[in-house]
Amino acid sequence: MGRRLHGLHAITGLFVLCLVLGGIIGCGAGQTASIQPDYAEALRDYSPFYLHWALSPNGRWIAKVVYESTESPYIEISDVMSGETLIHHSLPEGDLYASPQGWAPDNSAVAFASAQRGCQGCPFNRLLIAESHPSDSPIHTYAFPFPEEQGNIVLQWSPEAERVVLWSNWTSVLILDREAHLVGEFQPSHCGLNKRLVGEARMIDSQTLLVVIIPSFSEPVSTTDPMASELLLVQGEKFDQCRRLYHSEESLMIVAINPTQHLLLLNEGNFGEATPTFLQIVDIERGEIAKTLEIAGMVTATSSHSRWIALQVDRPLPEEDSLLLFDWQRQELKDSGTVWGLVGWRDNIGGFLVARQPKKTEEAVHFEVVRP
């Protein structure tokens, strides 16, 4: 286990806030409310397949891939309420499968990955970036140089929505601009780590990355040199100025970044085993742990808004995932019940949109809003 500077803290505190937004009233920290009936009805058709489409941060638009027997698959962005098609793009020639990878935080574009066939573990050929407006905007394409090595990709937009950060083959991080031009690349060897892989990466600004480095799958683990996880701050035009922020003998996952307070939230633990796991609040400037919170699970989805972060946590028991709300200001967690999935904060409902599955499994997944 890595350093523990302040011990464990129980989930404490209650913060009560009443909101009246869009004709819907929700009171209390982490309180659940129904969403507007017409909006709920518009989302109902998507509920069984919510992992296969992407809802814009403002909650107004749906990005999806449409498969029809009469023509090749195509990318579509449509208005949730009216169903009007705003953007329509055919997939690149030869590609028969695509998956939305995430909206830009300012709603201006959405990224997709496309492949020649859809199957578990099949490699993606390209990254596609579609502008959400105007309708005649071209789709921007980046072809992976070695698609057979890509596998499933993981993608993050930069906070200002000007860069896309992605990694997929464990050996490097690619940085692209909004037009899908490659503008930078990071490899662990830039930091003198020649036998390590990239576990995760996040962009703070156009020349600053936070990167988790993990052991190589092919290297034996030594008792004297455990090849533990490292959290690095990587800067510079060539992403070759490295500073180690945190060392752990267990797995690390980046949960969220608070750039104004120079704080970082990490999920640390031996995931997949019945052992405690933790949220670590890291002071980026000092490279120190400011606080530790036990969560007893692995964070599988996150969404941030203002001082709040919603966390979907996979726990061994109960079978359903937990929803926790983290408050940057108080540095506390609040339990908000169980969820089937966390879609994320959406401006039009003033809260975190979640998918819940009734206990009777034959009933469809439905959506609710959780407000801090």
N, C-alpha and C positions, 0 to 999 in steps of 0.2 A: 504494500500500500504506500502511496506517496505521502508527502508531508501533511500533517494535520496540525495546523497552527492554532486553531480555536475549538477543536473538539466537535461534537455533534450537537445539533440544535433540533429540537422537536418542532413540528408544524404548529405554529402559534399565531395568535392575533386574529382580530376580526375587524375588517374595514367595511363600513356600510356606506353605500352610495346609491342614490335613487336617480334614475335617468328616465326622462320622457322624451322619446325620439321616434319620429315617424308614426306617431299614433299608438306606439306600443310602450307599456310601462314595465320596467324591470327594476326591482329594488334589492339591495344587499350585495355584498361581495361574493362573486361567483354564483349569482342567482341565475337560474334558468327560466327562460320565457319562450312562449310560442312566437314564431315570426308571423308577419302579416299573411292572412289567408291566401291572397292572390299570389304573393311571392312563393309561399309554400307550395301552392298548386303548380306554379311554373317550374319549380325544382323537382316536383314529384316524378316526372318522367325520367330524370337522371339518377334518382336515388339508388337503384340497384347497381349502377355502374359508376359511382361517383369517383372511383380511383382512375377512371379512364377519360376524364375531362378536367379542365382547369377553369375555375371561376375567378374572374378578375378581382383585384383587391378592392375595387369600388362596389363589387357585387352585381354589376350591371350586365356583364358580358360573359359568355361561355365560349371557351376554345375547345375544339374537339376534332377528331378525325372521323370522317364519314365513309363507310364502306357500302357500296351499292354494286349489284351484279351488272348493271348496265354500263358502268364506267369505272375508271381507275379510282382508287381512294383519293380523297382530297381533304385538305385542311379547311376548316370553317370557323369563323368567329361570328357569333350571333347575339342578338339582344335577348336577355333572359325573359323579359316580360312580354315583348311583342313577337318574339321568334324571328324577327327580321334578320336576314343574313347580311352582315357587314363586310366580311372578308371571305374570299373563296380562292384557294390556291390548290392546283393539282400537285401531287407528290412528284419529286424528280423522277425522270424516266427510269424504269427498272425497279423502283422501290414500291413495295406492296404493303408496307406496314409503317406506322408512325405512332408516337406517343408524346403528349404534351409534357414538357419538363418544367414549366414555371413561367409565370407572368413577371414582367418588370414591375418594380414596386410603385411606379407612377402610372400604371395601366397602359403604357404607350406601346408595348410589344409583348409577344409571347414566344417562347422558344419550344421547338419540337426536336425530337430525334427520329430519323427515318432509317428503315432497313429494307433489304430485299425480301425478307420473309419474317414472319412473326412467330417466335417460339422462345421458350425459356433458355436464356443464355445466348441467343443468336446475336451476332454483332450488329451494331448500328453503323451505317455508312456515312451519315451526314448529320450535322446540326443545322436546323432551319430556324430563322428568326423572322417572324411575320409582324409587321406593324399593325396596330389595331385600327389605324385610320391614316390616310384616306383609303377608300376601297381600291384605288388603282396603284397602291404602293407595291413595289416588287417584293418578292420574298428573298431574303438573303440566305446564302447557303455556304456552309463550310464542310468540305469533304475530308474525312479523317484520312491521314496518309497511310495508315495501316489498319484498315477496318477490321480485319480478322483478329486483331489484338484488343479491340475496344471493349467488347462485352457491353454490359449495362452501364450507362453513364450517370454521373451525379452532377448536378448543375446548380449554381447559385448566381444570382444577379448582384452586382455591386450596389451599395446603398443609393447612389445617384443615378442608377439605371443606365450607365454609360459603358459598362463592361459586363461580360459574362465569364464566369470562372467555372471550369469543368474538369473533371478527372474521371478516368474509367479503367485504365490499365495498370493502376497502382504505381507506375514509375514516374509520372509527370503530371503537372497541372498546366492546363492551357488557358490563356487569357485572350478573349476575343472582344472586339468592339461591337457596336450595335449593328454594323453591316456585315458581321461574321468574318472580319479580317483578323488573322492571328497577330496579336500585338505583343505577346510575351509568353514565356514558358518558364516554369520552375521545375527543377529536379533535385532530389535530396543531395546529389553530388555537389550542387552549388554550395552546400553548407558542410562539405567534407564528409557526408554520410553516404558512403558508396555501397553499403549493403543494407539499405533501408528502403521502405516503400512509403508512398503517400496514403495516409488513411483518410484525410479530410482536408479541405481548404476553404477559407472564407476571405473575402476582400474587404478591407477597411476603407481604403481609398485606392486611387488608380495605381499607386506604387507601393502598396502595403498589403501583405498577405499574412493571415494566421494559418499555419499548417501543422497538422498532426502527422508525425512520422512514426511508422510502426515497423516491427521486425520483418525481415524477408521470410517468405513462406519456405524457402529452400534452405535457410540457415538453421542449424541446430541451436537450441537454447541452452546456454551455459549457466551453471550455477554461480559462477564468478562474474559473468557478464550477461545479465538477463536480457540484453537487447530490448530494454523497456521502451514504452511510448514516450515521445518527446513532443512538446508544444513549442513551435518556433514562431518568432516574429521575423518576417522576411520583407526586406525593403529594397529600393533602388530600381532604376530603369531596367536592369537586367535581372532583378530579383535574386541577387547574390550577396546581399548584406544580411547576415543571419544573427539572431540573438535567441538563445534558449530561455524560455519563460518558465517552463515547468517540466519536471521529470516524474514519471510514474511507472511502477512495475505492473500496472494493470492497463486496461483499455481506456482510451480517452475519446470523447465525442464533444465537438463544439456545439453548444446549445444556442447561445445568443451573444451578441456584442452590444455594449453600451458605450459608444465612442465618446460621448460628452463627459462621462465620468471615468473613462479609460478602464472600464471593467469588462470582464469576460465571464460567461457562465459555461462551465464544463460539466459533462456527465462522466463520472469515473467509476470503474468497477469491473468485476469479473463477470461480464454479461453472459447470460445463459446458465449461470449456476446459482444455487440458493445461498448467495452471500450478499451482504449489504452493498448497496451502491449509493453514490453520493452526487450532489451538486456542489461543485467547487466554484466560489466566486473569486476570480483572479484579478489582482491589481496589475494591469498590463505594464505600467511604467516601472513599478518596483519588482515585478516578477514574483509576487508573493500571493499566498492564499489569504484572502480577507475573511472568508467565512465558509463553513461547511454545513450542508444540510443533507440529512439522510432521506432517500426516497424509495429505497428497496425495489428498484426496477430500472428498466432501460428506457430512455426517452426515444420514442419512435417518430414523433412529429412535433413541430413547434410553430408558433406564430407570435409576432410581437406587435404591440401598439402602445406608444407612449411609454409609460412606466411599467406596463404589464406584459408578461409573457405567458402564453398558454402552452402547457406541456401535456402531450399524450404519453402516458407511461405504461409500458408493458410489464405487468407483474405476474409472478407464478400463480398467485391466488389473490382475488377471484379471477375467473376466466376472462372477464371483461377488462379492458384497459381503464386506467384511472385518468382523470383530467385534473391537473394541478394548475393553479395560477400563481405565478411568481411576481412579487412587487419589488422593483429595483430600489424604490425609495426606502422601504422598510426592510428589504432583504429577507422577506418572509414568504412562505408558501401557504396556499389555501386550497384545501381539497374541494373539488367541485363535482364529485360523483364519478360515475363511469360513462364511457363513450365507446361507440363503435369506430368512430374516426373523427379527427380534428381537421376541418377544412381550413379554418383560420379566420382572422379578423376581416370583417367586411364593413366598409363605411356606411352602406345604405341601411344596415340594421343596427349599427352602433354597438357591435359586440363580436364575440368569437362564434362563428358558425360551426356547429358540431353535428355529426350524424349519430343517431342512436338507434339501436335495434331493440324492439320490444322483447320481453322474455319469451313470448310465444314466437318461435323462430319462423313460423309461416307468415308472420306479418312483415310488411316492407320496412326498410330503413326509412326513418323520417328525420327531418332537420329541425334543430332548435338553436336558440341563441343564448350564449352565456355571457353575462355582463359583469365586469369587475366593479 
